């Protein structure tokens, strides 16, 4: 029989969250039941709950930064056992057959992966996310959270962590490389920690110097304010890799000018508007302009293991279910250092 579980849901675009229930599918032979302990709040949760990225499915239970403990497994499960610590990120299934899935890049599944929420499974049933107490997932899409990371700081790694780890690895961040992280928020503070642990020389480019002390404490070697135009003159041709984590419009040409020969500017933040640039900004030094989108299951597990080995976790503020609406407003106002996580034990009424 399907399992009915408590959840926080929003009934329509921009509506306040309400306590309710959702149905999880009956445990199949290769399914795992995860008791959710913490669910991170990603800015993309807000965009989707407010229907800012196109038509959404309601009622919606957001949340794709999920950490908890396995409480039951199907008869054929071999990868997880009851009591294991597990996490779920941005998708819960993919076709498993296309070239991208076979390459371990399920996030780029050619059929389209199944989002953890605001999506439909391949059989047409809606998906509901981590703002709930339990979730059923195929064993192949459950990540193992190492013992060295507490579940609260691990939850945001399932999105924010892998979103930065994947491009840092792909573009070769490491010793001898100069990396700039644009933005010192939920994504940016993870980028600083990861780039530092990979051995790169790390610079934060932020609108102001208000978070400079935090950036340096998390591993940045340098910190500059982008509101000061002198920054762009001083840092011209300085970086091998720049990763933009911000959701606001940026002066693409100005940031491209900061790249060395064959350097790369990579977007992981998602500005609402179209971004423009002059082609000469690329051709003058064989520069690259690109984007990146989370990571596959294999790379996400690699990221979790890397974070455990290097003592890396998200800097979090834990909130109750009653504080989610206020937390959304604070995220939009950039008033969080650096990720909200919901204590899901506060979701059931009573």
Protein Blocks (a to p, Z undefined) as FASTA:
>chain_A
ZZdddddddfbghiacdddddddddddfkbccdddfbdcddfklmmmmnopnopaddddd
ehjddcdddfbdcfklckbcehiacdddfbfbdehlamklmnopamlofnopadfbhpac
fkopacddfkbfbdcddfklcccddfkbcfklmmmmmmmmmmmmmmmmmnopaehiacdd
ehjdfklmmmmmmmmmnopacddddfblmlmmmmmmnopabdcdfklmklmmmmgokbfb
dcdfbfbdcdfklmmmmpcehiacddfbdcfbdcdddfklmmmnopacdddehjdfklmm
mmmmmmmmnopacddddddfklmmmmmmmmmnopacfbdcddfklmpgZZ
